[in-house]
């Protein structure tokens, strides 16, 4: 794997390989010593042009647990704030010897530009670009669904036969876009629920069903219900009458939580607007996977960095064995 830029172009085999490697990584994180020597001597740069807490810290933790050297680069307070171009920044990273660049950028397509420009030789991981995609978030969501549904038998399995309903600000959500394509590739049936004003115009080309009625979607008994944050910072117009009205029609409160099948799970990529798209009761219920998603994000991002930087050099050991430690279960 040379780069990880989107989920739309991920094959079924590649998606499963990332999820299965993440299973191996998750196994190592239950040990007393969580750190692996796999990427010792490699340098991973977190290049964030947009604010982030969960994603940046998750990638930093993933790289450090693989023994990579990590450089955190924030656009604020850097030469970028003085007008430095992406090309100049990339060439600076190249001169520093970066082996992988994890980039979050407000412009859709920036990671692909970086990967295809010839400015750097490093592998590129898209950590979110504009309203385009956020592939590692979709992968950790799929990992979480698979783990909750199949438990210890999840390795090697896709999501065929499962149904996932994604609710909220689809228009501005790169998480929704990445999830639609990945879940479809893995065999799941996807339903999008939102106000008409928050559905993208080009959604007819997506492998998903559209609904405007959350209660009707819940009545169909989805295996996973994913609530999206209302991205008020990306909105320049009135997409719905009031926050209270949005919560009443498209929020997950106690009544809708109770209407879900007993084995349905509740997901949210964070950060959450509690009381708006999701109630505290739903967010903190045993059905909620919010904290599991955060923990699983480290394992999935470890897998992505491993496959980017070491996957071509080493085959994976068997289940329970650490990559790069063939024949060893240390």
N, C-alpha and C positions, 0 to 999 in steps of 0.2 A: 504494500500500500504506500503510494508516494505522497498523497495528500488526502485530507478528509475535508471536503468543501461543502457537501450537501448530502441529503439522503435520497434525492430523486434518482441519482445515478448509481446508487449502491445496489449491487446485485443481491439476490437472496442468499447466495453462498457467502458473500463478503459480510453481509449484515449478521448472519449466524456466526461467522468466525469471530467478529468483534464481540458479540454477546457471550460466546463460549470462552474466549480469552478473558473477558471480564469475570466470568465465573471462577477461573483459575486465580485471578487477582483477588477476588473477594475471599477466596479460601486463605490466601496469605495474610489477609488483614485480620483474621481471627487468631493469628499466632501472637505469641508474646513479643517477638521481634518482627515488626511489620515491614521493615526496610529491606529491599532487595538490591543486589548489586548490578542489575541488568543494564542500566543506562549510565554506569559510572564513566565519567569522561565526556559525556554529552552535555550540550548546553541548550536549554529550553528557554525561549524568551516569551513572556506574556506581554503582548502588545495590545493595550486596551485604549481605544480612542473614545469609548463610552464608559460611563460608570458601571461598576459591577461589584458585587460582594461574593455571592455564592459561586458563580462560574470561575472567577479569577482565583479565589481561595482553593476551589476544588482542583483546578489545573495545577496550582502551585503544590498542593499536597500530593497529587498524583505523581508529578515529576520528582519531588523530593523522596517519595517512598520508593522510587525506582533508582535513586542515587544520582539523578541528573543534577547539574548545576542550574539554578534558576535565576533569571534576571526579570524583574517586574518593571515594565515600562508603561507609565501612565502619560497620556497626552497632556493632561493638565500639569503645568509646571515644567514641561519639556520644550524642546525647540519647535514641536508641532504647534504649540500655542503662539509661536512667533511667526508661523507661516511655512514651516518646513514641509515639503511634499512627502507623500507616501514613498516615492522613489528614493528620495534622499535618506529617509528614515530606514528603508529597507537596505540600502547600500551600506549604511552605518552598521546595521546588524550583521551584514555579510562580512564586513571587515572585522567584526568582533568574533567571528567564527560560530555563529548560531547554527545549531543542527536542526532545530524545529522552532517554528514561530506560531504561537497561538494568538490569533488576531480577532478582536471584536471591533467593529467599525460601523458607523452610522450610515454609510453608503452601501446599498445593496450591490454585491459583486466585487467589493474591495478584496476579499480573500482570494477570489479567482484571479483577479488582476495581479495580485502579489505572486501567486503560484505560477502563473503563465508568462510573467514579464521578463524573466531572465535576470532580474535584479539580484536574486538570491538563489542559492542552491539548497537551502533548507526546506524540509517538509513543512507544509502549511496546514494548520487546523483552524477551521472556521468556528469561532466561539460566539457567533451571532453577527449577521451583517444586515443592517437596516431592517426592513420588513421582509427579508428574503428567507433565510434559513438559519437554524441552530441545530446542527446535526447531532452533537453529543447529548443535547437535552432529549431529543427524540430517542436516541439509543438508550439512555438511562431510564426513560419512561417505559420503553419496551422491555428492558431488563427487569424493571420493577413489576410490570404486569405478569411477565413470565414466571418470576420467582414466587409471586403471590398465588398464581394459579397452579403451578406444577411443583413448587417446592424443590426438593432435592433431585427430582426427576426432570428438571427443566433443561439441563444441558442437551444441546443438539435439537431442541424443539423450536418450532416457530409458533405463530399465534393463530393458525388456521382454525376457523370456527368460533373465534371470540369476537365480541362486538365492543367497540369503544365509542363513546359519545363525548365530543369535545364542545364545550360551551363557553360563549363569551365573545371577546373582541378578536374575532377571526381576521378582520381586515388588517389590523396592525401587527398580528402575531406571527413571528418567524417560527415560534414553537409549534403552532398549529400546522403551518406548511410542512415543516420537517416531519411531524408526526403523521400527517395524512399519507405522505409518500412511503415512509418506512413501514407503517402499520399495514398499508396495502401490500407492500412487497412481502411482508411476513404472513399474509393471508387473513388479516383481521378485516372485519366490516366496520367502516367508519361513518359516523353521522355527525354533522356539524350543526349546532344549534346557536342561533344568535338573532338579534333584531335585524331586519332587512338592511338597515343602514350600516351594519357591521359585517356584512358578507361581501367579499371581494367581487368585482365585476367578472373576473376571468375564472370563477369557481366552477364553471361548467366543464372545464377540462380536468378537474381534480377527480380522483377516484373516491368520491365520498358522496353521501346523500345529504341534502340540505333540509333543515326543519327550522321553524320559527317558534315552536311550541315545546318548551322544556318538559312540561308535565306529560305530554304525549310520548316524548322520547324516553322518559323515565319508565313509563308504563310498559315499554317494550323490553325492559329488563336488561340494560347493558351490563357487560362484565366489568367495565371500568367507566367511570364518569370523571372526565378531566375538566376542571374549572380553570378558566384563563383569567389573568388579571386584566382589568380595564386600564388601558394605557393612556391615562389622561394627559401625560406629557407629550404624546404623539398626536393628540387630537386638537384640531384648530376650528372645529365646528360642533354644533349640538347634534350628537348622534342618537341621543335618547332624551326624553323630557327632563327627568330628574334622576339622581342617584337612587332615591327611594323607589321610584317607579321601576328602574332597572332591577333592583334587588327583588322587588315583588314578582316580576315576570320571569327573570332569568337567573336569580340568585338561588343558591343551595342552602335552604334553611332546614329547620327541624322536620317539618311536614314532608318535604321532598326527600330528605334523608331516610325517613321512616318508610317511604314508598318504594325505595330501592330494594331489589332482591337481597336476601340475607348474605349472599356471597359476593355482592358487588363491591368494588373498591372505589374510593374517592381520591382523586389526584389533583395536584396543583403544582405548577413549576416554580412558584414563588417569584417575587415577594407577594404576599397576599394582602388584599384589601378586605380585612375582616369586617363583616357586617354589610358588605356590598355584594361581591360575587360569591362569597362563602361565609357562612356563619361560624362563630367560634365553636359551636357544638359539632358541626360537620368537620371542621379543620382538626379538632382534637379527638375525634371519635376513633374507636378501634379500627374502623374501616379506612381511615385516612392513611395514605402512604407518604405524606409530605416529608417526614423526616427520613423515611427509607429512601426516598428519591435522592435526598442530599447525600446520604451515605453511599448509595449505589453509584452516584455520580463520580466519586473518587475511583471506584473500581473500573467503571467504563472508560474514564479518561486515562487511567493507567494502561488499559488495553489499547486505546487509540495511540498513545505515545509509544508503547512497546512495538506495535505493528508498524508504526511509521519509522522508527529508528533502529529496531533490532529484529523485526519479524522476518526480514529477508536473510538474515544471518543465522537464525536459529529456528528450528521447528519446535512447536510446543510439546512439552512433555505430557505425559498422561494426566488424567484428573488427579488433583491433589498435589501435583508436583509443580514446582516453581519454574516459569520460563527461565531458560539459561542455566538450569541446574539438572541436566539430563541424568536420569538414574538416581537422583537424590530427592529425598522428601524432607530434607532438613528444615 
